[in-house]
Structures are given as structure tokens and as C-alpha cells.
Amino acid sequence: MSHPTTRVLAMLELLQAGREMTGPALAERLGVDERTVRRYALRLADLGIPVEARRGRYGGYRLLPGYKLPPLMLTDDEAVAVVLGLLVGQRLGIATESALDKVRRVLPAALRDRVAALRETLGFTLTPRESTMPDTSVLLVLASAARDRRRVRLTYRSWKGENSERDLDTYGLVFHSGRWYASGFDHRRGEVRTFRMDRVVTVMPIPETYEDPGRFDVVAHVTRSLAAVPYAHEVEVVLVTTPAEARRRIPATVATLTETDGGVLLRARVERLDGMALMLAGLGWPFVIRTPDELRGAVRALGESLVRSSAAGSERQ
């Protein structure tokens, strides 16, 4: 905290907590002497921020009661952290360009230029995702319901476009792969279900409450639910590797993994067998296909395609 302006802002931040602080206490927190604290108080007064200095044994510094501070005051480090968070949020599909523009507009000119340089030179390994943000009111109502253990009534649109009404005990919310999910006890089905929040048409709290579900792992439940989504092909493959290594490389949303003789049994439901062939090739482990037979054909076709690509590359050299 070496820059004087930074220390003045830090003093303001300490005072806006609403309590009076003595000169020695402020001097210790800011790393300066008491004379400098008095100078900082005058600097704040020059800026139109009424700092009251009271003398005597029990005196100190405070902001005049009733004074309303600006809604947001950030140090350089805090401002950069906020901008970085918004940039990552954009990549994940949970932050908007307008939010980033608003923060940029209130930054000092010098810091705004440095933040612009950061944005222009920053690279990501994260794949950009199309935003599937649910309506903000849906997100906030379900979050409050999960915290307060209050049942909600929601209208949910299925993948077929059909609406249904559900009473839900919301156990928690999960953000995964660009989408928001709510998981909880669905009274219509009589079981714990997972719902895509962008398909929630309406939601409202109702008077009923429910018991705490205990150590319910909402993240594990959502990932298991997504892994069990029905697709066109059911796949079983024995991977010649260890369970620990398989779990490290293969997300729970992609497949279920079970230790078996000779390795790890991978079970998954997939829409495209050529995509599964690519995944198996990319893992780099020996494997044995149990089912379906069509996956063997997809693996052979991938191998032949790679051989052709390699031969074509050799001919061009």
C-alpha cells in the first residue's frame, strides 16, 4: 500500500464500515504516522467527503452520519480482479458484455487503458460457450428456496416443448458445461430429479417447507443424471488402465466407470459412435469393445482415415 492515493482510499474504506477509529489505530492499519492520518482526513474533506475529527482521549475519526458514499470504490487490484472475473464469466457464458462495459467506464483512465491491454493480450484454454443463462428471477428464487428449505411451484418446458407443473424441494444449484441445473425432490414423480434452469418458464415459492436432505451431494447427482441421459447407442468398453487414472481422464458426465477384470468398464450412452471412437483413440489406452458391434466399425473407419491422412501428408512432402 505504498501509493498515497491508495492509502487515502484505504482510510475511507475503514471509516465507511460505520465505526469511529482513533488516530493511532488508523496509523497502524495504514502504515503511516498520525500526522499523515490527519493529512489524509483533510484530503478526503477536500474531495467532499465529510470526515469528522474529534479530539480528546476517546476521540478519533468518523464519517458524518447520514453521508451516502458512492456505491462502488475499488483499488486497482480489486478492479482488475473484477474485470478478470467478468472475462472468464463471458467465456463460460454467465457474464455479459454490458456488465464489463459498465465496470470499464468507471475505471480511471490509466487503469482502463491497462485493463484494455490485458483483455487484448489474454488467451484462454476454455472453449467459449453460448450463453444459456436462465432468467435472473428464476435463478434467485431457486437459490433462496434451496437456502431456506422452501418448496417452489414451477412450470417446466420439456425438450419436446411441452409444459408441466411441478412442486420441487430444491436441494441445490449447479453450473456445468455452460448450463445451470437445479436438483431436488420432484413431488410429481416422487423422486429426486434434475432440471435445466433455462427451461423453467415460471417459478414461485409456496408456503410448504421441507426437511434438510442432509449430506446430499447435488453436484454428484447432477453429473450422474447427465451421464444417464438416453442417447441412440449404449456403449460398454473395457479400458486397460487403473480406476484412478480413468477417473482422472474421463468426467463423470461422460460415462460411468467400474473396476473389472483386466481394467475399467466404461458405460456410456452416446449419440454418435464416431465421437466415441475419437475419445477412445485420444485416451491412448488399449481397450476391448463389448457393445455395440457398430462401434468396432467406427474405430476401424477412424483408423483407416488416419492412415489415409498420413499417406497424403507424406506424398506432399
Backbone hydrogen bonds in HBPLUS format (Angstrom, degrees):
<---DONOR---> <-ACCEPTOR-->    atom                        ^
c    i                          cat <-CA-CA->   ^        H-A-AA   ^      H-
h    n   atom  resd res      DA  || num        DHA   H-A  angle D-A-AA Bond
n    s   type  num  typ     dist DA aas  dist angle  dist       angle   num
A0006-THR N   A0003-HIS O   3.04 MM   3  5.29 119.6  2.42 104.5 119.2     1
A0007-ARG N   A0003-HIS O   3.11 MM   4  6.50 149.7  2.21 150.3 159.4     2
A0007-ARG N   A0004-PRO O   3.05 MM   3  5.06 116.1  2.47  93.9 109.6     3
A0008-VAL N   A0004-PRO O   2.89 MM   4  6.23 151.7  1.97 152.8 161.0     4
A0009-LEU N   A0005-THR O   3.04 MM   4  6.31 161.9  2.08 149.8 153.7     5
A0010-ALA N   A0006-THR O   2.91 MM   4  6.13 146.1  2.03 139.2 149.5     6
A0011-MET N   A0007-ARG O   2.88 MM   4  6.14 149.8  1.97 145.5 152.8     7
A0012-LEU N   A0008-VAL O   3.02 MM   4  6.37 157.4  2.07 147.4 153.3     8
A0013-GLU N   A0009-LEU O   2.90 MM   4  6.16 152.6  1.98 144.9 152.7     9
A0014-LEU N   A0010-ALA O   3.00 MM   4  6.29 150.4  2.09 145.0 152.3    10
A0015-LEU N   A0011-MET O   2.98 MM   4  6.29 157.4  2.03 151.6 157.6    11
A0016-GLN N   A0012-LEU O   2.89 MM   4  6.03 148.7  1.98 150.0 158.3    12
A0017-ALA N   A0014-LEU O   3.44 MM   3  5.75 160.1  2.48 103.0 108.6    13
A0018-GLY N   A0015-LEU O   3.09 MM   3  6.02 167.1  2.11 122.0 125.2    14
A0021-MET N   A0061-TYR O   3.00 MM  40  5.40 160.0  2.04 151.7 154.6    15
A0061-TYR N   A0021-MET O   2.73 MM  40  5.40 166.8  1.74 152.4 153.8    16
A0026-LEU N   A0022-THR O   2.98 MM   4  6.26 162.4  2.01 153.9 158.5    17
A0027-ALA N   A0023-GLY O   2.85 MM   4  6.03 161.3  1.89 154.2 160.3    18
A0028-GLU N   A0024-PRO O   2.94 MM   4  6.14 155.4  2.00 146.2 152.1    19
A0029-ARG N   A0025-ALA O   3.04 MM   4  6.28 160.8  2.08 147.8 152.7    20
A0030-LEU N   A0026-LEU O   2.89 MM   4  6.03 153.4  1.97 152.9 159.9    21
A0031-GLY N   A0027-ALA O   2.85 MM   4  5.73 125.6  2.15 139.2 151.8    22
A0032-VAL N   A0027-ALA O   3.05 MM   5  4.98 152.9  2.12 138.5 144.1    23
A0037-VAL N   A0033-ASP O   3.18 MM   4  6.59 147.3  2.30 142.5 152.0    24
A0038-ARG N   A0034-GLU O   3.04 MM   4  6.40 154.1  2.10 149.3 155.0    25
A0039-ARG N   A0035-ARG O   3.09 MM   4  6.43 150.6  2.18 142.7 150.8    26
A0040-TYR N   A0036-THR O   2.86 MM   4  6.19 150.8  1.95 149.4 157.5    27
A0041-ALA N   A0037-VAL O   2.95 MM   4  6.27 150.6  2.04 148.3 156.3    28
A0042-LEU N   A0038-ARG O   3.10 MM   4  6.44 153.0  2.18 145.4 151.8    29
A0043-ARG N   A0039-ARG O   2.94 MM   4  6.25 148.3  2.04 142.7 152.2    30
A0044-LEU N   A0040-TYR O   2.95 MM   4  6.27 156.6  2.01 150.8 155.9    31
A0045-ALA N   A0041-ALA O   3.02 MM   4  6.30 152.9  2.10 142.6 150.3    32
A0046-ASP N   A0042-LEU O   2.89 MM   4  6.18 152.0  1.97 147.8 155.1    33
A0047-LEU N   A0043-ARG O   3.18 MM   4  6.49 134.7  2.40 137.9 149.4    34
A0047-LEU N   A0044-LEU O   3.06 MM   3  5.07 130.2  2.32  94.6 108.3    35
A0049-ILE N   A0044-LEU O   2.99 MM   5  5.34 158.7  2.04 151.9 146.4    36
A0048-GLY N   A0045-ALA O   2.93 MM   3  5.10 159.6  1.97 109.3 114.2    37
A0064-LEU N   A0050-PRO O   3.14 MM  14  5.94 160.0  2.18 162.0 163.8    38
A0052-GLU N   A0062-ARG O   2.69 MM  10  5.36 160.2  1.73 175.3 175.3    39
A0062-ARG N   A0052-GLU O   3.02 MM  10  5.36 147.9  2.12 144.9 154.4    40
A0054-ARG N   A0060-GLY O   2.82 MM   6  5.20 169.8  1.83 158.0 161.0    41
A0060-GLY N   A0054-ARG O   2.89 MM   6  5.20 118.1  2.28 121.0 138.1    42
A0059-GLY N   A0056-GLY O   3.08 MM   3  4.94 163.9  2.10 105.3 108.5    43
A0067-TYR N   A0064-LEU O   3.24 MM   3  5.98 159.0  2.29 141.0 142.4    44
A0079-ALA N   A0075-THR O   2.85 MM   4  6.07 161.7  1.89 156.6 161.8    45
A0080-VAL N   A0076-ASP O   2.98 MM   4  6.19 162.8  2.01 154.3 158.3    46
A0081-ALA N   A0077-ASP O   2.99 MM   4  6.20 155.1  2.06 144.2 151.4    47
A0082-VAL N   A0078-GLU O   2.94 MM   4  6.23 154.6  2.01 149.7 156.0    48
A0083-VAL N   A0079-ALA O   2.98 MM   4  6.26 163.1  2.01 151.7 155.9    49
A0084-LEU N   A0080-VAL O   2.88 MM   4  6.07 164.7  1.90 153.1 157.4    50
A0085-GLY N   A0081-ALA O   2.95 MM   4  6.11 155.0  2.01 143.7 150.9    51
A0086-LEU N   A0082-VAL O   2.99 MM   4  6.29 152.0  2.07 147.8 155.1    52
A0087-LEU N   A0083-VAL O   2.89 MM   4  6.18 152.6  1.97 150.7 158.7    53
A0088-VAL N   A0084-LEU O   2.98 MM   4  6.23 164.7  2.00 154.3 157.4    54
A0089-GLY N   A0085-GLY O   2.87 MM   4  6.01 151.9  1.95 139.3 148.5    55
A0090-GLN N   A0086-LEU O   2.83 MM   4  6.08 147.2  1.94 144.9 152.5    56
A0091-ARG N   A0087-LEU O   3.18 MM   4  6.49 154.6  2.25 142.1 148.3    57
A0092-LEU N   A0088-VAL O   3.00 MM   4  6.33 145.1  2.12 147.1 157.0    58
A0093-GLY N   A0089-GLY O   2.96 MM   4  6.07 116.4  2.38 135.5 151.6    59
A0094-ILE N   A0089-GLY O   2.81 MM   5  5.06 160.9  1.84 152.4 149.9    60
A0093-GLY N   A0090-GLN O   3.06 MM   3  5.00 144.1  2.20  95.9 106.9    61
A0129-ARG N   A0091-ARG O   3.14 MM  38  6.20 144.0  2.28 145.7 156.3    62
A0101-ASP N   A0097-GLU O   2.91 MM   4  6.18 154.0  1.98 150.7 158.6    63
A0102-LYS N   A0098-SER O   3.03 MM   4  6.26 152.6  2.11 146.2 152.4    64
A0103-VAL N   A0099-ALA O   3.23 MM   4  6.54 158.1  2.28 147.6 152.4    65
A0104-ARG N   A0100-LEU O   2.97 MM   4  6.19 163.4  2.00 151.1 156.1    66
A0105-ARG N   A0101-ASP O   3.00 MM   4  6.17 151.7  2.08 146.9 153.6    67
A0106-VAL N   A0103-VAL O   3.25 MM   3  5.61 139.7  2.42 105.7 115.5    68
A0107-LEU N   A0104-ARG O   3.22 MM   3  5.39 161.7  2.25 107.3 112.8    69
A0112-ARG N   A0108-PRO O   2.76 MM   4  5.92 158.2  1.81 160.9 168.7    70
A0113-ASP N   A0109-ALA O   3.03 MM   4  6.25 152.5  2.11 148.9 154.6    71
A0114-ARG N   A0110-ALA O   3.20 MM   4  6.50 154.1  2.27 141.9 148.7    72
A0115-VAL N   A0111-LEU O   2.85 MM   4  6.07 156.8  1.90 154.0 160.4    73
A0116-ALA N   A0112-ARG O   2.96 MM   4  6.13 150.0  2.05 140.3 148.6    74
A0117-ALA N   A0113-ASP O   3.04 MM   4  6.34 150.1  2.13 142.2 149.8    75
A0118-LEU N   A0114-ARG O   3.00 MM   4  6.31 150.8  2.09 142.0 150.1    76
A0119-ARG N   A0115-VAL O   2.94 MM   4  6.25 158.6  1.98 150.7 155.8    77
A0120-GLU N   A0116-ALA O   2.97 MM   4  6.19 158.0  2.02 148.8 154.6    78
A0121-THR N   A0117-ALA O   3.13 MM   4  6.22 138.0  2.31 143.5 152.9    79
A0122-LEU N   A0118-LEU O   3.00 MM   4  5.81 118.8  2.39 145.1 158.0    80
A0138-VAL N   A0135-ASP O   2.96 MM   3  5.31 123.7  2.28 107.1 121.4    81
A0139-LEU N   A0135-ASP O   3.14 MM   4  6.52 159.8  2.18 156.1 161.7    82
A0140-LEU N   A0136-THR O   2.97 MM   4  6.22 165.3  1.99 157.0 160.0    83
A0141-VAL N   A0137-SER O   2.96 MM   4  6.00 161.2  1.99 145.7 151.2    84
A0142-LEU N   A0138-VAL O   3.05 MM   4  6.14 169.9  2.06 152.8 155.6    85
A0143-ALA N   A0139-LEU O   3.01 MM   4  6.13 153.0  2.08 143.1 151.2    86
A0144-SER N   A0140-LEU O   2.97 MM   4  6.13 164.5  2.00 148.9 152.7    87
A0145-ALA N   A0141-VAL O   2.91 MM   4  6.08 155.8  1.97 146.4 153.9    88
A0146-ALA N   A0142-LEU O   2.93 MM   4  6.10 155.1  2.00 145.9 151.7    89
A0147-ARG N   A0143-ALA O   3.06 MM   4  6.30 157.5  2.11 147.3 153.3    90
A0148-ASP N   A0144-SER O   2.86 MM   4  5.99 165.0  1.89 154.3 158.4    91
A0149-ARG N   A0145-ALA O   2.88 MM   4  5.54 113.9  2.33 137.5 149.8    92
A0150-ARG N   A0145-ALA O   3.05 MM   5  4.81 156.1  2.11 131.9 138.8    93
A0210-TYR N   A0149-ARG O   3.14 MM  61  5.66 146.0  2.26 144.0 146.0    94
A0151-ARG N   A0208-GLU O   2.90 MM  57  5.57 165.3  1.93 147.2 151.6    95
A0206-ILE N   A0151-ARG O   2.97 MM  55  5.81 163.8  1.99 154.1 150.6    96
A0152-VAL N   A0168-LEU O   3.02 MM  16  5.38 163.9  2.04 149.2 154.1    97
A0168-LEU N   A0152-VAL O   2.85 MM  16  5.38 161.4  1.88 153.6 160.0    98
A0153-ARG N   A0204-MET O   2.86 MM  51  5.51 164.3  1.88 159.4 162.1    99
A0204-MET N   A0153-ARG O   3.04 MM  51  5.51 144.7  2.17 138.8 149.7   100
A0154-LEU N   A0166-ARG O   2.83 MM  12  5.35 159.8  1.87 155.9 162.1   101
A0166-ARG N   A0154-LEU O   2.82 MM  12  5.35 162.1  1.85 158.4 164.5   102
A0155-THR N   A0202-THR O   2.90 MM  47  5.16 156.8  1.95 139.0 144.1   103
A0201-VAL N   A0155-THR O   2.75 MM  46  5.33 152.2  1.83 155.7 162.9   104
A0156-TYR N   A0164-SER O   2.77 MM   8  5.37 165.4  1.79 162.7 164.9   105
A0164-SER N   A0156-TYR O   2.90 MM   8  5.37 142.9  2.04 140.0 151.9   106
A0157-ARG N   A0199-ARG O   2.93 MM  42  5.22 166.9  1.95 150.1 154.5   107
A0158-SER N   A0162-GLU O   2.84 MM   4  5.30 167.4  1.85 148.3 149.4   108
A0161-GLY N   A0158-SER O   2.89 MM   3  5.19 161.5  1.93 110.9 116.8   109
A0187-HIS N   A0167-ASP O   2.98 MM  20  5.54 169.4  1.99 170.8 171.2   110
A0169-ASP N   A0185-PHE O   3.00 MM  16  5.04 160.4  2.04 138.9 145.2   111
A0185-PHE N   A0169-ASP O   3.00 MM  16  5.04 132.6  2.23 139.4 139.7   112
A0171-TYR N   A0183-SER O   2.78 MM  12  5.76 149.4  1.87 139.5 150.0   113
A0183-SER N   A0172-GLY O   3.07 MM  11  5.74 169.0  2.08 166.5 168.6   114
A0174-VAL N   A0181-TYR O   2.88 MM   7  5.15 158.0  1.93 146.9 151.0   115
A0181-TYR N   A0174-VAL O   2.76 MM   7  5.15 154.6  1.82 156.0 163.8   116
A0176-HIS N   A0179-ARG O   2.81 MM   3  5.42 160.6  1.85 164.3 166.9   117
A0179-ARG N   A0176-HIS O   2.99 MM   3  5.42 159.9  2.03 117.1 123.6   118
A0197-MET N   A0180-TRP O   2.94 MM  17  5.53 168.4  1.95 138.0 141.4   119
A0182-ALA N   A0195-PHE O   2.89 MM  13  5.25 157.5  1.94 149.9 157.4   120
A0195-PHE N   A0182-ALA O   2.81 MM  13  5.25 163.6  1.83 156.0 161.8   121
A0184-GLY N   A0193-ARG O   3.08 MM   9  5.73 158.8  2.12 159.2 165.8   122
A0193-ARG N   A0184-GLY O   2.82 MM   9  5.73 159.1  1.86 168.1 161.9   123
A0186-ASP N   A0191-GLU O   2.87 MM   5  5.62 166.5  1.89 148.4 147.3   124
A0190-GLY N   A0186-ASP O   2.74 MM   4  5.74 137.9  1.92 147.7 161.8   125
A0199-ARG N   A0196-ARG O   3.09 MM   3  5.60 158.9  2.14 112.2 118.7   126
A0200-VAL N   A0197-MET O   3.17 MM   3  5.22 165.6  2.20 105.2 109.0   127
A0221-HIS N   A0217-ASP O   3.02 MM   4  6.28 157.6  2.07 150.4 157.2   128
A0222-VAL N   A0218-VAL O   2.99 MM   4  6.16 161.4  2.03 148.1 152.5   129
A0223-THR N   A0219-VAL O   3.03 MM   4  6.26 167.4  2.05 154.0 157.2   130
A0224-ARG N   A0220-ALA O   2.97 MM   4  6.12 156.6  2.03 146.5 153.1   131
A0225-SER N   A0221-HIS O   2.91 MM   4  6.08 156.1  1.97 146.8 153.9   132
A0226-LEU N   A0222-VAL O   2.96 MM   4  6.20 158.3  2.01 152.4 157.4   133
A0227-ALA N   A0223-THR O   3.02 MM   4  6.17 151.0  2.11 141.6 149.4   134
A0228-ALA N   A0224-ARG O   3.12 MM   4  6.32 132.9  2.36 140.3 151.9   135
A0228-ALA N   A0225-SER O   3.17 MM   3  5.21 134.3  2.39  94.5 106.8   136
A0229-VAL N   A0226-LEU O   3.29 MM   3  5.32 167.6  2.31 104.5 107.5   137
A0233-HIS N   A0270-VAL O   2.93 MM  37  5.28 158.3  1.98 158.7 164.4   138
A0270-VAL N   A0233-HIS O   2.84 MM  37  5.28 154.0  1.91 150.5 156.9   139
A0235-VAL N   A0268-ALA O   2.71 MM  33  5.16 174.7  1.71 167.6 167.9   140
A0268-ALA N   A0235-VAL O   3.05 MM  33  5.16 154.1  2.12 139.6 144.8   141
A0236-GLU N   A0291-THR O   2.81 MM  55  5.19 160.6  1.85 151.1 148.9   142
A0290-ARG N   A0236-GLU O   2.86 MM  54  5.34 158.9  1.91 149.7 153.3   143
A0291-THR N   A0236-GLU O   3.21 MM  55  5.19 160.8  2.25 139.6 141.4   144
A0237-VAL N   A0266-LEU O   2.97 MM  29  5.16 156.2  2.02 143.6 151.4   145
A0266-LEU N   A0237-VAL O   2.73 MM  29  5.16 176.7  1.73 160.0 160.9   146
A0238-VAL N   A0288-VAL O   2.84 MM  50  5.08 163.7  1.87 153.7 153.6   147
A0288-VAL N   A0238-VAL O   2.87 MM  50  5.08 151.4  1.95 141.4 150.9   148
A0239-LEU N   A0264-VAL O   2.74 MM  25  5.12 167.7  1.75 156.3 154.6   149
A0241-THR N   A0239-LEU O   3.02 MM   2  5.70 123.0  2.35 108.3  92.2   150
A0264-VAL N   A0239-LEU O   2.88 MM  25  5.12 157.4  1.93 145.5 153.1   151
A0240-VAL N   A0286-PRO O   2.95 MM  46  5.42 172.0  1.95 156.6 154.3   152
A0246-ALA N   A0242-THR O   2.96 MM   4  6.17 158.3  2.01 153.7 160.4   153
A0247-ARG N   A0243-PRO O   2.92 MM   4  6.10 163.5  1.94 153.6 157.1   154
A0248-ARG N   A0244-ALA O   3.06 MM   4  6.22 145.1  2.19 139.8 149.5   155
A0249-ARG N   A0245-GLU O   3.16 MM   4  6.35 143.3  2.31 142.7 150.9   156
A0250-ILE N   A0246-ALA O   2.88 MM   4  5.85 149.0  1.97 154.8 163.0   157
A0254-VAL N   A0251-PRO O   3.04 MM   3  5.46 155.7  2.10 110.3 117.8   158
A0256-THR N   A0267-ARG O   2.88 MM  11  5.27 159.4  1.93 157.0 160.4   159
A0267-ARG N   A0256-THR O   2.97 MM  11  5.27 162.6  2.00 154.5 158.8   160
A0258-THR N   A0265-LEU O   2.99 MM   7  5.07 152.2  2.07 137.5 146.4   161
A0265-LEU N   A0258-THR O   2.65 MM   7  5.07 165.3  1.67 165.0 159.8   162
A0260-THR N   A0263-GLY O   2.98 MM   3  5.51 172.5  1.98 146.1 143.6   163
A0263-GLY N   A0260-THR O   3.10 MM   3  5.51 164.9  2.12 133.7 132.3   164
A0277-ALA N   A0273-LEU O   2.92 MM   4  6.20 154.2  1.98 148.3 155.5   165
A0278-LEU N   A0274-ASP O   3.07 MM   4  6.31 153.8  2.14 140.5 146.7   166
A0279-MET N   A0275-GLY O   3.06 MM   4  6.34 154.2  2.13 144.1 150.9   167
A0280-LEU N   A0276-MET O   2.96 MM   4  6.21 164.9  1.98 155.3 158.3   168
A0281-ALA N   A0277-ALA O   2.98 MM   4  6.18 158.5  2.03 148.5 154.6   169
A0282-GLY N   A0278-LEU O   2.92 MM   4  6.07 153.2  1.99 146.0 153.6   170
A0283-LEU N   A0279-MET O   3.03 MM   4  6.31 137.4  2.22 146.2 156.8   171
A0295-LEU N   A0292-PRO O   3.13 MM   3  5.63 149.0  2.23 109.4 117.5   172
A0296-ARG N   A0293-ASP O   3.04 MM   3  5.55 135.2  2.25 109.5 120.3   173
A0298-ALA N   A0294-GLU O   3.06 MM   4  6.43 148.6  2.16 144.0 152.8   174
A0299-VAL N   A0295-LEU O   2.92 MM   4  6.20 152.9  1.99 150.3 156.9   175
A0300-ARG N   A0296-ARG O   2.96 MM   4  6.23 160.2  2.00 149.1 154.4   176
A0301-ALA N   A0297-GLY O   2.89 MM   4  6.07 159.8  1.93 146.6 152.5   177
A0302-LEU N   A0298-ALA O   3.00 MM   4  6.18 148.9  2.10 139.4 147.6   178
A0303-GLY N   A0299-VAL O   2.97 MM   4  6.26 158.5  2.02 148.8 154.5   179
A0304-GLU N   A0300-ARG O   2.90 MM   4  6.18 162.7  1.93 155.7 160.0   180
A0305-SER N   A0301-ALA O   2.99 MM   4  6.12 152.0  2.07 141.4 149.2   181
A0306-LEU N   A0302-LEU O   2.96 MM   4  6.25 153.4  2.04 149.7 156.5   182
A0307-VAL N   A0303-GLY O   3.00 MM   4  6.28 155.1  2.06 148.4 155.2   183
A0308-ARG N   A0304-GLU O   2.98 MM   4  6.21 160.7  2.01 148.6 153.5   184
A0309-SER N   A0305-SER O   2.96 MM   4  6.16 157.8  2.01 145.5 151.7   185
A0310-SER N   A0306-LEU O   2.92 MM   4  6.09 156.0  1.98 146.0 152.5   186
A0311-ALA N   A0307-VAL O   2.93 MM   4  6.15 159.0  1.97 150.3 155.9   187
A0312-ALA N   A0308-ARG O   2.92 MM   4  6.10 161.0  1.96 150.3 155.5   188
A0313-GLY N   A0309-SER O   3.05 MM   4  6.21 150.1  2.14 141.6 149.5   189
A0314-SER N   A0310-SER O   3.08 MM   4  6.35 148.6  2.19 144.4 152.4   190
A0315-GLU N   A0311-ALA O   3.08 MM   4  6.36 154.3  2.15 150.3 156.5   191
A0316-ARG N   A0312-ALA O   3.32 MM   4  6.55 144.4  2.46 141.2 149.0   192
A0317-GLN N   A0314-SER O   3.22 MM   3  5.41 146.7  2.34 101.4 110.9   193
